[in-house]
Amino acid sequence: MPISARGFLLLAAAMCVAPMVLGQTRSAAPQPAGPASASGNETMGLVEWLQRMHAAARQRSYVGTFVVSAPAGNLSSARIWHVCEGDLQMERIEALSGPQRSTFRRNDQVVTFLPDSKVVKHETRENLELFPNLLGTPDSSIANSYGLRVIGKDRVAGFDADVVQIEPHDALRFGYRAWSERRSGLVIKLQTIDRDNKVIEQSAFSELQLDAPVKMHALKQMMGSTAGYRVEKSELERTTAQREGWQLKKPVPGFRPVSSFRRPSGVEGQGHTMQWTFSDGLATVSLFIESYDAQRKPEEVLMALGATHTLTRRLTDKDGDWWLTAVGEVPPQTLDAFAQNLVRSR
C-alpha cells in the first residue's frame, strides 16, 4: 500500500484532503484569521470543528483527484467518486499511481479489483470511517487529547478554506493541520505534523468538483461486475480480546478499544490472527497478534512510511511465543507503549 495506512485508508474513505506539494515545495502561507468571519467559523471549538468536517464528508457528493505525499518523496494519487443517499455512502477509488487498482466501498463493504492478477477482494471494514473518525457524540473526549488553534484562510483546488491546527496534548500522537472548505466544512487538505511542527505526511485534492452528479446505481453496477475475475473473500470473525486471552496491563492514555476480529493467518498450521483496534478519535492503532514463527520473521523491526509506523515484536510468556505487529499513524513510542502493556490474560 503506497504511503501510509492513513494516506490511503483516507483515500478509501474518501474524506480528508491535502496538497500536491512535496516536502521541499511550500504553498503560500495561509492568511491570519481576523475577528470572527461572516460564517462565524473561527468561534467554534475543537469538537464543533470536527463534527462539521465529519458531517460534510458524509453528506456531500463529489469527484476529485487526491494526492498523498511524504517528505522522503513517496507520492500516490487516485481519482475518487463519492456519493451519499441518506445513510448510504458509496465511492469508487481509482489508483493513478503504482499497480492498477480500483476500490469500491458501500458503507462497510469494500471490493478491490486487481486487474494485473484478475483478482477481486471482498472485505468488511467496520471501522473504515470518514476523517475525522469521531468515536462518540457531541461530548466526545477528543478534547482530552487535542486542542484547536485557528490559523486563518487559504485556497485549495480553487476553493476558499478555513485552516485550523489540531494540537496534541502529549507526545503519544501527532498533530494535524486541516483545510476545510469554507461553505461545507469538507476537509480538502490535511497535513500530519510531528512535535517539531514538521510535516511528515500531507494529502489533498488537486482538483475537486463538489456536488458532482455521481450516480449511485452506476457505482453499484461497477462494484458487482466481477466476470473474468477470481473472487477472494476475507473471512472475519468478531471476537473480543478477553475471549482470545489478551489484555493491556494499563491503557495507553487517550486510546480506547473499538473492535476486535480474528481471521485465518494465511499460513498453514499457524492458526489465526487477531486484530485489536484502538482509537483516540483521530489516530488509530491496530495490534495484530499471531503464533510466533522464527523462520518467517526477525526478532524486532520498526518501520516508518509517512505518518504510519509499524512495530513488530516477539512476545513470550508461559503459554509460548507470539508475534505482535502494531500499526498506526502515531509516533513509535505509542506503539511501544501498547507492546509493553500487552499481556496474556489466561
C-alpha positions as CSV (number, residue, x, y, z in Angstrom):
1,M,0.0,0.0,0.0
2,P,1.7,3.3,-1.1
3,I,2.4,5.9,1.5
4,S,0.7,5.2,4.8
5,A,-2.3,3.5,6.3
6,R,-3.9,6.8,6.9
7,G,-3.0,8.1,3.5
8,F,-4.9,5.5,1.5
9,L,-7.3,4.4,4.2
10,L,-8.3,8.1,4.0
11,L,-8.4,7.6,0.2
12,A,-10.5,4.5,0.7
13,A,-12.8,6.5,3.0
14,A,-12.6,9.4,0.5
15,M,-12.8,12.2,3.0
16,C,-9.9,14.2,4.0
17,V,-7.6,16.1,1.7
18,A,-4.3,17.9,1.2
19,P,-1.7,19.4,-1.2
20,M,0.2,18.1,-4.1
21,V,3.3,19.9,-2.8
22,L,6.3,17.8,-1.8
23,G,8.4,18.4,1.3
24,Q,10.7,20.9,-0.5
25,T,7.8,22.8,-2.1
26,R,5.7,25.1,0.1
27,S,2.4,26.6,-0.8
28,A,1.6,30.2,0.1
29,A,1.2,30.7,3.8
30,P,-2.4,30.9,5.0
31,Q,-3.6,34.4,5.8
32,P,-4.0,35.0,9.5
33,A,-7.6,35.0,10.8
34,G,-9.1,38.2,11.8
35,P,-12.1,38.6,14.1
36,A,-14.9,36.2,13.5
37,S,-15.7,35.9,9.8
38,A,-19.2,36.2,8.3
39,S,-19.6,32.5,8.7
40,G,-18.6,32.6,12.3
41,N,-16.4,29.5,11.9
42,E,-13.5,30.9,13.8
43,T,-15.6,30.9,17.0
44,M,-16.1,27.2,17.0
45,G,-14.3,24.8,19.4
46,L,-12.4,21.6,18.6
47,V,-15.4,19.2,18.8
48,E,-17.6,21.5,16.8
49,W,-14.9,21.8,14.0
50,L,-14.5,18.1,13.9
51,Q,-18.2,17.4,13.8
52,R,-18.6,19.8,10.9
53,M,-15.8,18.2,9.0
54,H,-17.2,14.7,9.7
55,A,-20.8,15.7,8.6
56,A,-19.5,17.2,5.4
57,A,-17.7,14.0,4.5
58,R,-20.8,12.0,5.0
59,Q,-23.3,14.3,3.3
60,R,-21.6,15.7,0.2
61,S,-21.2,14.1,-3.2
62,Y,-18.0,14.9,-5.1
63,V,-15.5,13.9,-7.7
64,G,-11.8,14.7,-7.4
65,T,-8.2,13.8,-7.7
66,F,-6.5,13.1,-4.4
67,V,-2.7,13.1,-3.8
68,V,-0.8,11.8,-0.8
69,S,2.9,12.7,-0.3
70,A,5.6,12.3,2.3
71,P,8.9,14.3,2.6
72,A,11.0,11.3,1.5
73,G,9.5,11.7,-1.9
74,N,6.8,9.0,-1.8
75,L,3.8,10.1,-3.7
76,S,0.5,8.4,-4.6
77,S,-2.6,9.7,-6.3
78,A,-6.1,8.4,-7.0
79,R,-9.4,9.6,-8.6
80,I,-12.4,9.5,-6.3
81,W,-16.1,9.4,-7.0
82,H,-18.2,9.8,-3.8
83,V,-22.0,9.8,-3.4
84,C,-24.4,9.8,-0.5
85,E,-28.1,8.8,-0.3
86,G,-29.3,9.1,3.3
87,D,-27.2,6.8,5.4
88,L,-25.7,5.0,2.4
89,Q,-22.2,6.0,1.5
90,M,-20.7,4.8,-1.8
91,E,-17.5,5.5,-3.6
92,R,-15.0,4.4,-6.2
93,I,-11.3,5.0,-5.9
94,E,-9.2,4.5,-9.0
95,A,-5.4,4.4,-8.3
96,L,-3.5,6.7,-10.7
97,S,0.0,5.6,-9.5
98,G,1.5,2.2,-8.8
99,P,-0.2,-1.1,-9.8
100,Q,-3.6,-0.8,-11.3
101,R,-6.3,-1.0,-8.6
102,S,-9.9,0.0,-8.3
103,T,-11.6,0.0,-4.9
104,F,-15.4,0.4,-4.3
105,R,-16.9,1.0,-0.9
106,R,-20.6,0.6,0.0
107,N,-20.7,1.6,3.7
108,D,-18.5,-1.1,5.4
109,Q,-18.4,-3.4,2.3
110,V,-15.1,-2.9,0.3
111,V,-14.4,-4.5,-3.0
112,T,-11.0,-4.2,-4.6
113,F,-10.3,-5.1,-8.3
114,L,-6.7,-6.0,-9.2
115,P,-6.6,-6.2,-13.0
116,D,-3.0,-7.4,-13.2
117,S,-3.8,-10.6,-11.3
118,K,-7.5,-10.8,-12.3
119,V,-8.5,-11.0,-8.6
120,V,-11.3,-9.3,-6.7
121,K,-11.0,-9.0,-3.0
122,H,-14.2,-8.7,-0.8
123,E,-13.7,-7.3,2.7
124,T,-15.8,-5.9,5.6
125,R,-14.1,-2.9,7.2
126,E,-16.3,-2.0,10.1
127,N,-14.1,0.8,11.3
128,L,-13.4,2.4,8.0
129,E,-14.6,5.9,8.9
130,L,-14.6,9.3,7.5
131,F,-12.0,11.8,8.8
132,P,-12.2,12.9,11.5
133,N,-13.1,9.5,12.9
134,L,-15.2,10.7,15.8
135,L,-15.8,7.9,18.3
136,G,-18.8,9.4,20.1
137,T,-21.4,12.1,20.2
138,P,-21.0,15.8,20.8
139,D,-19.4,15.3,24.2
140,S,-16.6,13.4,22.6
141,S,-13.5,13.0,24.8
142,I,-11.2,14.1,21.9
143,A,-10.7,17.4,23.7
144,N,-8.8,15.5,26.4
145,S,-6.1,14.6,23.9
146,Y,-6.1,17.5,21.4
147,G,-6.6,21.3,21.3
148,L,-7.5,23.6,18.5
149,R,-5.8,26.7,17.1
150,V,-7.4,28.7,14.2
151,I,-4.7,29.7,11.7
152,G,-6.5,31.6,9.1
153,K,-7.7,31.3,5.5
154,D,-6.3,29.8,2.3
155,R,-7.4,28.4,-1.1
156,V,-7.0,24.8,-2.2
157,A,-8.1,23.4,-5.6
158,G,-9.9,26.7,-6.3
159,F,-12.0,26.6,-3.0
160,D,-11.8,29.0,-0.1
161,A,-10.8,27.2,3.1
162,D,-10.6,27.7,6.8
163,V,-7.3,26.5,8.2
164,V,-7.0,25.1,11.7
165,Q,-4.3,23.2,13.6
166,I,-5.3,20.3,15.8
167,E,-2.6,20.1,18.5
168,P,-1.9,17.0,20.7
169,H,-1.6,17.5,24.5
170,D,1.2,14.9,24.7
171,A,3.8,13.0,22.7
172,L,1.7,9.9,22.1
173,R,0.0,11.3,19.0
174,F,0.7,13.6,16.0
175,G,-0.9,16.9,15.3
176,Y,-2.9,17.9,12.2
177,R,-3.3,21.0,10.1
178,A,-6.6,20.9,8.2
179,W,-8.0,23.0,5.4
180,S,-11.9,22.7,5.4
181,E,-13.9,24.1,2.5
182,R,-15.5,27.2,3.9
183,R,-19.1,26.6,3.0
184,S,-19.5,22.9,3.6
185,G,-16.7,22.0,6.1
186,L,-15.3,19.2,3.8
187,V,-11.6,18.7,4.5
188,I,-9.8,19.4,1.3
189,K,-6.2,19.4,2.5
190,L,-4.6,17.7,5.5
191,Q,-1.1,17.7,6.9
192,T,0.2,15.4,9.7
193,I,2.8,17.2,11.8
194,D,5.2,16.0,14.4
195,R,6.2,17.5,17.8
196,D,8.7,19.8,16.0
197,N,5.9,21.1,13.7
198,K,7.4,19.4,10.7
199,V,5.1,18.0,8.1
200,I,5.6,14.2,7.9
201,E,2.7,13.5,5.5
202,Q,0.2,15.5,3.5
203,S,-2.8,14.7,1.4
204,A,-5.0,16.9,-0.7
205,F,-7.4,17.3,-3.6
206,S,-5.5,18.7,-6.5
207,E,-8.9,19.0,-8.4
208,L,-12.4,18.8,-6.9
209,Q,-16.0,19.1,-8.1
210,L,-18.4,19.4,-5.2
211,D,-22.0,18.2,-5.5
212,A,-21.0,16.3,-8.7
213,P,-23.7,14.2,-10.4
214,V,-22.4,10.9,-9.3
215,K,-24.9,8.1,-9.9
216,M,-25.2,5.5,-7.1
217,H,-26.7,2.8,-9.3
218,A,-23.8,3.2,-11.8
219,L,-21.2,2.6,-9.0
220,K,-23.3,-0.4,-7.7
221,Q,-23.2,-1.9,-11.1
222,M,-19.5,-1.5,-11.5
223,M,-18.9,-2.9,-8.0
224,G,-20.8,-6.1,-8.9
225,S,-19.1,-6.6,-12.3
226,T,-16.7,-9.4,-11.4
227,A,-16.9,-11.5,-14.6
228,G,-13.4,-12.8,-15.5
229,Y,-12.0,-12.2,-12.0
230,R,-11.3,-14.7,-9.2
231,V,-13.2,-13.6,-6.2
232,E,-11.5,-13.8,-2.8
233,K,-13.4,-13.1,0.4
234,S,-11.8,-12.2,3.7
235,E,-13.1,-14.3,6.5
236,L,-13.5,-12.1,9.6
237,E,-15.0,-13.3,12.8
238,R,-16.0,-10.8,15.5
239,T,-14.4,-11.6,18.9
240,T,-13.0,-9.9,22.0
241,A,-9.5,-9.6,23.3
242,Q,-10.6,-11.2,26.5
243,R,-12.0,-14.2,24.7
244,E,-8.7,-14.5,22.8
245,G,-6.8,-14.3,26.0
246,W,-5.2,-10.8,25.8
247,Q,-5.4,-7.6,27.8
248,L,-3.5,-4.4,28.4
249,K,-1.9,-4.1,31.8
250,K,-2.8,-0.4,31.7
251,P,-4.5,1.6,29.0
252,V,-2.5,3.9,26.7
253,P,-3.8,7.4,27.5
254,G,-6.5,8.6,25.2
255,F,-6.9,5.4,23.3
256,R,-9.8,3.1,23.7
257,P,-10.7,-0.2,22.0
258,V,-13.1,0.0,19.1
259,S,-13.1,-3.6,17.7
260,S,-11.6,-7.0,17.7
261,F,-11.6,-9.6,14.9
262,R,-9.9,-12.9,14.1
263,R,-9.1,-14.2,10.7
264,P,-7.1,-17.2,9.2
265,S,-3.4,-16.3,9.3
266,G,-2.9,-17.5,5.7
267,V,0.0,-19.8,6.8
268,E,-0.7,-23.5,7.1
269,G,-0.5,-24.7,10.7
270,Q,-0.3,-21.1,12.1
271,G,-4.0,-20.9,13.3
272,H,-5.4,-17.4,13.2
273,T,-4.5,-13.7,13.6
274,M,-6.3,-11.4,16.0
275,Q,-6.7,-7.7,15.1
276,W,-7.4,-5.5,18.1
277,T,-8.0,-1.9,17.1
278,F,-7.8,1.3,19.3
279,S,-8.6,4.9,18.5
280,D,-8.3,8.3,20.2
281,G,-10.9,9.7,17.8
282,L,-8.4,10.8,15.2
283,A,-5.4,8.4,15.3
284,T,-5.9,4.6,15.1
285,V,-3.7,1.8,16.3
286,S,-4.2,-1.9,15.3
287,L,-2.5,-4.8,17.1
288,F,-2.1,-8.0,15.0
289,I,-1.3,-11.0,17.2
290,E,-0.4,-14.4,15.9
291,S,1.6,-17.5,16.8
292,Y,5.4,-17.0,16.5
293,D,7.2,-18.4,13.6
294,A,11.0,-18.0,13.9
295,Q,11.6,-18.9,10.2
296,R,9.2,-16.3,8.9
297,K,10.1,-13.2,10.9
298,P,13.0,-11.3,12.5
299,E,13.0,-10.6,16.2
300,E,12.0,-6.9,16.0
301,V,11.6,-4.3,13.3
302,L,10.4,-0.6,13.4
303,M,9.4,0.9,10.1
304,A,8.0,4.3,9.1
305,L,6.2,5.3,5.9
306,G,4.8,8.8,6.0
307,A,2.8,9.2,9.2
308,T,2.4,5.4,9.7
309,H,4.7,3.4,11.9
310,T,4.9,-0.3,12.1
311,L,6.5,-2.2,15.1
312,T,7.0,-6.0,15.1
313,R,8.0,-7.7,18.3
314,R,8.2,-11.2,19.8
315,L,6.2,-11.8,22.9
316,T,7.0,-14.6,25.3
317,D,5.0,-16.0,28.3
318,K,4.4,-19.3,30.0
319,D,1.9,-20.3,27.2
320,G,4.5,-19.9,24.5
321,D,5.7,-17.3,21.9
322,W,3.6,-14.9,20.0
323,W,4.2,-12.4,17.3
324,L,2.9,-8.8,17.5
325,T,2.6,-6.4,14.7
326,A,1.5,-2.9,15.8
327,V,0.5,-0.4,13.1
328,G,-0.7,3.1,13.5
329,E,-0.4,6.7,12.3
330,V,1.2,7.6,15.7
331,P,4.8,8.2,17.0
332,P,6.8,5.0,17.6
333,Q,6.7,5.5,21.4
334,T,2.9,5.0,21.2
335,L,3.3,1.6,19.6
336,D,6.0,0.7,22.1
337,A,3.5,1.6,24.9
338,F,1.0,-0.8,23.5
339,A,3.6,-3.5,23.1
340,Q,4.9,-3.1,26.6
341,N,1.4,-3.3,28.1
342,L,0.1,-6.2,26.1
343,V,0.0,-9.5,28.1
344,R,-1.8,-12.8,28.2
345,S,-4.9,-12.8,30.4
346,R,-5.2,-16.5,30.9
